[in-house]
Protein backbone atom coordinates (compact mmCIF):
# COMPACT_ATOMS: atom_id res chain seq x y z
CA UNK A 1 0.00 0.00 0.00
CA UNK A 2 2.87 2.35 0.79
CA UNK A 3 4.36 1.97 -2.68
CA UNK A 4 0.97 2.61 -4.27
CA UNK A 5 0.46 5.85 -2.37
CA UNK A 6 4.00 7.03 -3.10
CA UNK A 7 3.36 6.49 -6.80
CA UNK A 8 -0.10 8.06 -6.59
CA UNK A 9 0.82 11.23 -4.69
CA UNK A 10 4.59 11.75 -4.98
CA UNK A 11 5.46 10.81 -8.55
CA UNK A 12 5.06 12.34 -11.98
CA UNK A 13 1.67 10.59 -12.16
CA UNK A 14 0.16 12.71 -9.38
CA UNK A 15 -0.87 15.59 -11.65
CA UNK A 16 -2.72 13.22 -14.00
CA UNK A 17 -5.26 12.42 -11.27
CA UNK A 18 -6.32 16.09 -11.19
CA UNK A 19 -7.67 15.83 -14.72
CA UNK A 20 -11.20 17.12 -15.16
CA UNK A 21 -12.18 14.43 -17.64
CA UNK A 22 -12.77 10.80 -16.79
CA UNK A 23 -10.65 9.50 -19.65
CA UNK A 24 -7.58 11.22 -18.23
CA UNK A 25 -8.21 9.71 -14.81
CA UNK A 26 -8.71 6.22 -16.27
CA UNK A 27 -5.40 6.51 -18.09
CA UNK A 28 -3.76 7.63 -14.85
CA UNK A 29 -5.06 4.56 -12.99
CA UNK A 30 -3.83 2.26 -15.77
CA UNK A 31 -0.40 3.88 -15.59
CA UNK A 32 -0.41 3.63 -11.79
CA UNK A 33 -1.32 -0.07 -11.95
CA UNK A 34 1.47 -0.67 -14.45
CA UNK A 35 4.07 1.11 -12.33
CA UNK A 36 2.89 -0.64 -9.17
CA UNK A 37 3.05 -4.01 -10.92
CA UNK A 38 6.68 -3.36 -11.87
CA UNK A 39 7.64 -2.19 -8.38
CA UNK A 40 5.85 -5.00 -6.54
CA UNK A 41 6.66 -7.69 -9.15
CA UNK A 42 3.01 -8.73 -9.12
CA UNK A 43 0.21 -7.93 -11.53
CA UNK A 44 -2.35 -5.29 -10.53
CA UNK A 45 -5.31 -4.03 -12.54
CA UNK A 46 -6.46 -0.44 -12.75
CA UNK A 47 -9.71 -1.47 -11.03
CA UNK A 48 -7.85 -2.98 -8.07
CA UNK A 49 -5.74 0.13 -7.63
CA UNK A 50 -8.70 2.47 -8.01
CA UNK A 51 -10.76 0.53 -5.45
CA UNK A 52 -7.87 0.54 -2.96
CA UNK A 53 -7.21 4.27 -3.32
CA UNK A 54 -10.88 5.08 -2.85
CA UNK A 55 -11.28 2.79 0.18
CA UNK A 56 -8.40 4.28 2.16
N, CA, C and O atoms as CSV, one atom per row, in Angstrom:
chain,resi,resn,atom,element,x,y,z
A,1,UNK,N,N,0.833,-1.184,0.000
A,1,UNK,CA,C,0.000,0.000,0.000
A,1,UNK,C,C,0.879,1.250,0.000
A,1,UNK,O,O,0.556,2.241,-0.655
A,2,UNK,N,N,1.969,1.200,0.723
A,2,UNK,CA,C,2.869,2.353,0.792
A,2,UNK,C,C,3.409,2.719,-0.587
A,2,UNK,O,O,3.441,3.892,-0.961
A,3,UNK,N,N,3.827,1.714,-1.330
A,3,UNK,CA,C,4.359,1.965,-2.675
A,3,UNK,C,C,3.291,2.565,-3.577
A,3,UNK,O,O,3.582,3.446,-4.386
A,4,UNK,N,N,2.059,2.092,-3.443
A,4,UNK,CA,C,0.967,2.608,-4.268
A,4,UNK,C,C,0.738,4.093,-3.982
A,4,UNK,O,O,0.585,4.890,-4.907
A,5,UNK,N,N,0.715,4.461,-2.702
A,5,UNK,CA,C,0.464,5.853,-2.371
A,5,UNK,C,C,1.640,6.757,-2.732
A,5,UNK,O,O,1.438,7.918,-3.087
A,6,UNK,N,N,2.853,6.243,-2.645
A,6,UNK,CA,C,4.003,7.033,-3.099
A,6,UNK,C,C,3.883,7.320,-4.589
A,6,UNK,O,O,4.103,8.448,-5.032
A,7,UNK,N,N,3.531,6.290,-5.361
A,7,UNK,CA,C,3.362,6.488,-6.802
A,7,UNK,C,C,2.190,7.410,-7.097
A,7,UNK,O,O,2.258,8.230,-8.013
A,8,UNK,N,N,1.126,7.283,-6.335
A,8,UNK,CA,C,-0.096,8.062,-6.587
A,8,UNK,C,C,0.100,9.543,-6.275
A,8,UNK,O,O,-0.340,10.401,-7.040
A,9,UNK,N,N,0.759,9.848,-5.152
A,9,UNK,CA,C,0.824,11.232,-4.686
A,9,UNK,C,C,2.183,11.903,-4.830
A,9,UNK,O,O,2.254,13.132,-4.799
A,10,UNK,N,N,3.265,11.145,-4.984
A,10,UNK,CA,C,4.593,11.752,-4.976
A,10,UNK,C,C,5.393,11.507,-6.248
A,10,UNK,O,O,6.607,11.709,-6.262
A,11,UNK,N,N,4.735,11.078,-7.307
A,11,UNK,CA,C,5.461,10.813,-8.552
A,11,UNK,C,C,4.956,11.739,-9.655
A,11,UNK,O,O,4.104,12.598,-9.429
A,12,UNK,N,N,5.489,11.545,-10.822
A,12,UNK,CA,C,5.056,12.341,-11.977
A,12,UNK,C,C,3.606,12.044,-12.351
A,12,UNK,O,O,2.988,12.818,-13.082
A,13,UNK,N,N,3.062,10.941,-11.863
A,13,UNK,CA,C,1.672,10.585,-12.160
A,13,UNK,C,C,0.669,11.432,-11.380
A,13,UNK,O,O,-0.487,11.541,-11.787
A,14,UNK,N,N,1.083,12.024,-10.285
A,14,UNK,CA,C,0.156,12.714,-9.383
A,14,UNK,C,C,-0.696,13.760,-10.096
A,14,UNK,O,O,-1.893,13.858,-9.829
A,15,UNK,N,N,-0.116,14.526,-10.977
A,15,UNK,CA,C,-0.874,15.586,-11.650
A,15,UNK,C,C,-1.932,15.030,-12.593
A,15,UNK,O,O,-2.923,15.705,-12.872
A,16,UNK,N,N,-1.741,13.824,-13.083
A,16,UNK,CA,C,-2.723,13.219,-13.998
A,16,UNK,C,C,-4.049,12.918,-13.305
A,16,UNK,O,O,-5.087,12.865,-13.964
A,17,UNK,N,N,-4.030,12.724,-12.005
A,17,UNK,CA,C,-5.257,12.421,-11.272
A,17,UNK,C,C,-6.112,13.666,-11.056
A,17,UNK,O,O,-7.268,13.554,-10.649
A,18,UNK,N,N,-5.566,14.837,-11.321
A,18,UNK,CA,C,-6.317,16.088,-11.189
A,18,UNK,C,C,-7.059,16.443,-12.468
A,18,UNK,O,O,-7.685,17.500,-12.548
A,19,UNK,N,N,-6.997,15.588,-13.448
A,19,UNK,CA,C,-7.672,15.826,-14.724
A,19,UNK,C,C,-9.171,15.992,-14.515
A,19,UNK,O,O,-9.769,15.328,-13.668
A,20,UNK,N,N,-9.763,16.874,-15.288
A,20,UNK,CA,C,-11.202,17.115,-15.159
A,20,UNK,C,C,-12.037,16.142,-15.975
A,20,UNK,O,O,-13.252,16.062,-15.794
A,21,UNK,N,N,-11.397,15.404,-16.870
A,21,UNK,CA,C,-12.182,14.435,-17.645
A,21,UNK,C,C,-11.887,13.012,-17.172
A,21,UNK,O,O,-10.784,12.704,-16.721
A,22,UNK,N,N,-12.886,12.170,-17.286
A,22,UNK,CA,C,-12.772,10.801,-16.787
A,22,UNK,C,C,-11.764,9.973,-17.568
A,22,UNK,O,O,-11.125,9.086,-17.003
A,23,UNK,N,N,-11.613,10.249,-18.854
A,23,UNK,CA,C,-10.646,9.497,-19.653
A,23,UNK,C,C,-9.232,9.699,-19.101
A,23,UNK,O,O,-8.465,8.744,-18.979
A,24,UNK,N,N,-8.898,10.930,-18.774
A,24,UNK,CA,C,-7.578,11.222,-18.225
A,24,UNK,C,C,-7.327,10.499,-16.918
A,24,UNK,O,O,-6.222,10.016,-16.670
A,25,UNK,N,N,-8.350,10.423,-16.083
A,25,UNK,CA,C,-8.214,9.713,-14.809
A,25,UNK,C,C,-8.074,8.210,-15.025
A,25,UNK,O,O,-7.296,7.553,-14.333
A,26,UNK,N,N,-8.825,7.663,-15.983
A,26,UNK,CA,C,-8.715,6.222,-16.270
A,26,UNK,C,C,-7.309,5.883,-16.746
A,26,UNK,O,O,-6.734,4.874,-16.339
A,27,UNK,N,N,-6.768,6.721,-17.602
A,27,UNK,CA,C,-5.403,6.511,-18.088
A,27,UNK,C,C,-4.422,6.573,-16.919
A,27,UNK,O,O,-3.483,5.779,-16.853
A,28,UNK,N,N,-4.633,7.503,-16.007
A,28,UNK,CA,C,-3.755,7.633,-14.846
A,28,UNK,C,C,-3.788,6.371,-13.988
A,28,UNK,O,O,-2.746,5.924,-13.509
A,29,UNK,N,N,-4.967,5.795,-13.789
A,29,UNK,CA,C,-5.061,4.563,-12.995
A,29,UNK,C,C,-4.400,3.383,-13.703
A,29,UNK,O,O,-3.795,2.533,-13.051
A,30,UNK,N,N,-4.509,3.324,-15.017
A,30,UNK,CA,C,-3.831,2.262,-15.774
A,30,UNK,C,C,-2.319,2.412,-15.626
A,30,UNK,O,O,-1.609,1.428,-15.414
A,31,UNK,N,N,-1.836,3.633,-15.736
A,31,UNK,CA,C,-0.401,3.882,-15.592
A,31,UNK,C,C,0.067,3.560,-14.177
A,31,UNK,O,O,1.143,2.994,-13.987
A,32,UNK,N,N,-0.747,3.925,-13.179
A,32,UNK,CA,C,-0.407,3.629,-11.790
A,32,UNK,C,C,-0.351,2.118,-11.565
A,32,UNK,O,O,0.567,1.624,-10.910
A,33,UNK,N,N,-1.312,1.394,-12.094
A,33,UNK,CA,C,-1.324,-0.066,-11.952
A,33,UNK,C,C,-0.094,-0.685,-12.608
A,33,UNK,O,O,0.490,-1.629,-12.075
A,34,UNK,N,N,0.293,-0.159,-13.747
A,34,UNK,CA,C,1.470,-0.668,-14.446
A,34,UNK,C,C,2.732,-0.429,-13.629
A,34,UNK,O,O,3.546,-1.336,-13.452
A,35,UNK,N,N,2.891,0.784,-13.138
A,35,UNK,CA,C,4.069,1.114,-12.327
A,35,UNK,C,C,4.108,0.285,-11.047
A,35,UNK,O,O,5.165,-0.209,-10.654
A,36,UNK,N,N,2.964,0.136,-10.402
A,36,UNK,CA,C,2.895,-0.643,-9.170
A,36,UNK,C,C,3.219,-2.112,-9.445
A,36,UNK,O,O,3.885,-2.761,-8.638
A,37,UNK,N,N,2.763,-2.626,-10.553
A,37,UNK,CA,C,3.053,-4.014,-10.923
A,37,UNK,C,C,4.552,-4.231,-11.090
A,37,UNK,O,O,5.082,-5.267,-10.692
A,38,UNK,N,N,5.226,-3.260,-11.675
A,38,UNK,CA,C,6.676,-3.359,-11.866
A,38,UNK,C,C,7.387,-3.303,-10.518
A,38,UNK,O,O,8.281,-4.106,-10.250
A,39,UNK,N,N,6.994,-2.361,-9.676
A,39,UNK,CA,C,7.642,-2.185,-8.376
A,39,UNK,C,C,7.424,-3.403,-7.477
A,39,UNK,O,O,8.357,-3.874,-6.827
A,40,UNK,N,N,6.201,-3.905,-7.442
A,40,UNK,CA,C,5.850,-5.005,-6.540
A,40,UNK,C,C,6.105,-6.384,-7.158
A,40,UNK,O,O,5.994,-7.396,-6.466
A,41,UNK,N,N,6.440,-6.434,-8.428
A,41,UNK,CA,C,6.665,-7.686,-9.153
A,41,UNK,C,C,5.458,-8.617,-9.032
A,41,UNK,O,O,5.592,-9.821,-8.813
A,42,UNK,N,N,4.287,-8.021,-9.180
A,42,UNK,CA,C,3.008,-8.731,-9.116
A,42,UNK,C,C,2.024,-7.945,-9.964
A,42,UNK,O,O,2.090,-6.717,-10.009
A,43,UNK,N,N,1.126,-8.624,-10.628
A,43,UNK,CA,C,0.211,-7.927,-11.530
A,43,UNK,C,C,-0.959,-7.295,-10.773
A,43,UNK,O,O,-1.610,-7.939,-9.952
A,44,UNK,N,N,-1.207,-6.021,-11.071
A,44,UNK,CA,C,-2.348,-5.289,-10.526
A,44,UNK,C,C,-3.143,-4.708,-11.686
A,44,UNK,O,O,-2.573,-4.311,-12.702
A,45,UNK,N,N,-4.459,-4.660,-11.529
A,45,UNK,CA,C,-5.307,-4.035,-12.543
A,45,UNK,C,C,-5.636,-2.616,-12.104
A,45,UNK,O,O,-5.511,-2.268,-10.930
A,46,UNK,N,N,-6.055,-1.811,-13.061
A,46,UNK,CA,C,-6.455,-0.440,-12.752
A,46,UNK,C,C,-7.627,-0.439,-11.778
A,46,UNK,O,O,-7.692,0.417,-10.896
A,47,UNK,N,N,-8.540,-1.371,-11.920
A,47,UNK,CA,C,-9.709,-1.467,-11.032
A,47,UNK,C,C,-9.282,-1.761,-9.598
A,47,UNK,O,O,-9.810,-1.156,-8.665
A,48,UNK,N,N,-8.339,-2.675,-9.408
A,48,UNK,CA,C,-7.849,-2.985,-8.069
A,48,UNK,C,C,-7.231,-1.755,-7.414
A,48,UNK,O,O,-7.496,-1.461,-6.249
A,49,UNK,N,N,-6.418,-1.053,-8.163
A,49,UNK,CA,C,-5.744,0.134,-7.635
A,49,UNK,C,C,-6.765,1.220,-7.312
A,49,UNK,O,O,-6.702,1.840,-6.251
A,50,UNK,N,N,-7.689,1.444,-8.212
A,50,UNK,CA,C,-8.700,2.472,-8.007
A,50,UNK,C,C,-9.551,2.162,-6.773
A,50,UNK,O,O,-9.829,3.057,-5.975
A,51,UNK,N,N,-9.961,0.921,-6.613
A,51,UNK,CA,C,-10.756,0.533,-5.447
A,51,UNK,C,C,-9.977,0.731,-4.152
A,51,UNK,O,O,-10.539,1.182,-3.154
A,52,UNK,N,N,-8.699,0.400,-4.158
A,52,UNK,CA,C,-7.873,0.540,-2.958
A,52,UNK,C,C,-7.666,2.004,-2.603
A,52,UNK,O,O,-7.740,2.367,-1.429
A,53,UNK,N,N,-7.412,2.839,-3.581
A,53,UNK,CA,C,-7.208,4.269,-3.320
A,53,UNK,C,C,-8.482,4.887,-2.757
A,53,UNK,O,O,-8.427,5.690,-1.826
A,54,UNK,N,N,-9.606,4.520,-3.309
A,54,UNK,CA,C,-10.880,5.079,-2.848
A,54,UNK,C,C,-11.272,4.580,-1.467
A,54,UNK,O,O,-11.945,5.296,-0.726
A,55,UNK,N,N,-10.866,3.364,-1.101
A,55,UNK,CA,C,-11.283,2.795,0.179
A,55,UNK,C,C,-10.430,3.273,1.347
A,55,UNK,O,O,-10.830,3.129,2.502
A,56,UNK,N,N,-9.260,3.839,1.059
A,56,UNK,CA,C,-8.401,4.276,2.156
A,56,UNK,C,C,-8.312,5.763,2.248
A,56,UNK,O,O,-7.625,6.287,3.124
